Amino acid sequence: MLDWWLRRRSGPRAAGAAVVDHQVSGGDHPAVSEGAGGETAKSPPDQALLEPAEEDVDAADALVVSELTDEVRVLDERPRYHLAECSWLAARPSLGLPIGEARRLGFTPCAVCRPDASLAARERAGRAEPGQPAEPA
């Protein structure tokens, strides 16, 4: 819709053709401004709105994590769960949930703090008895 509107504004008008002015609301489309040469320049994304990527979880780690009850942090209206010390969380208000509940609710692990890999590694280290090697990854 925005492309059509921009083409209509910059395209040649046919002689005698009626022009209908369709208003485009700022809430319906991303804000763009025209740069030099008629190019459209997009404003940079607000850093607070960027979401961290999803952690690429190893199947073995996912299996270990599925049995844990450790607490992770979630933000309202955001799809990721995080460790409490995650740098992406910073001072954002978050809610603590058991990891199993967070996963059941559809949250996925953050690629910044890598909660699944970290919690699985902690669990494996805790299972290892003194003098015994830790389980292979």
N, C-alpha and C positions, 0 to 999 in steps of 0.2 A: 504494500500500500504506500509506504513512504517513497519507494523508488518511483512509482507512478506519479506521485505528487511532485517530486523533484523534476522528473522529466517534463511534466506538464508545465511547470513554472519556467523552465529554461528553453523549452521547444518553441519553434516558430508558430505563431497564431495564424490560422486561416483567415483570409479577409472576410469580414462580415459574419464570422462565426461567433455565436453567443458564448460568453465565458462565464462559467459557474465557479464561484470561489468556494472551495471545500476547505473548511478550517480543520487543521490537524492539531489535536490537543497534545500538550507536552506529556501528559500522563500515559497516552496510548502508544507513543513511539519514542525511541531513544533520541536524545538531543543531538543534533548535528549542526554544524555551522559551515558555511561555504568558505573555502580557502581561496588562495590565489588560483586563477585559471578555472574557476567554477568547480573545483574539486570539493568534495565534502570531507570535512575533517571531524573525526569522532573525538569526543572528549575522553580523557583517560579515565579508566574505571576507578571508582572510589575504593581505596585499599580496604576499608572496613567491610565492604560487601563481598570481597573475594573469598571464596571458600577454598580451603586446602584440598589437595588431591586426596583420593582414596588410597590407603596403604595396599600394596600388592602383597597379599597374605599367602604364605606357604601353606600347603594342605596340612602338614604335620603341626604347624603352629595353630591353625584353625581348630584342629582336633583337641589340642591341649587347652586352648582358650575356652572351648565350648563347655568344659567341665569346671571352669573357675567361677568364683563369686566375687572377685576383686571389684572394687569400685572404679568406675570411669566417670568422666565429666561430659555432659552434653549441654548444648545451648538450644533454647527454644527456637524453633523454625530453622534449624541448621541440621544437615544430614550426618555429620560426623560425631564420633565419640573420641575422647582424648584422655591422656594421662593428666593428672593434676598439675604436673610440672611442664605441660606443653607450652612452648613459647607462643604459639598462635592464640592460645586462650588469653594470655596476658591478664588484663584486669576485667575481662568480660564476665558478667555474672553467669554462672553455670550451675547445673544441678547434678548431684551425684546419683548414679544408678549402678546396680550390679551389672557387670558386663553382659551376662546372659540376658537380662531384661532389656538392655540397650539394643542388643542384636535382635531380639524378638520384636522390638518396636520399629525396626528397620534402619537403625543407625549403622553406619559403616565406619571402619577405623581410619583415623587421620594419618596421612603420609608424613606429616611433620614430626610427630612424637612417636609414631609406629607402636601403638599400644599392644597390638596382637603379638608382634615379635618380642617386645620388651617383657610382657607378662608371661609369655611362653618360656622365654629364657630364664626369668626369675623362678618359675615353677620347676623347670628342669634342674636348676642349680639347687633348689630346696630339696628335691627328691634324692639328689646324689648323697650317698652316705660317705663319711670320712674314709679315705683310702679307696673309694670306688670311683671309677670314671663316670662322668655325667652321661646321660643317654645321648646317642648320636642324634643330630638334627635332622 
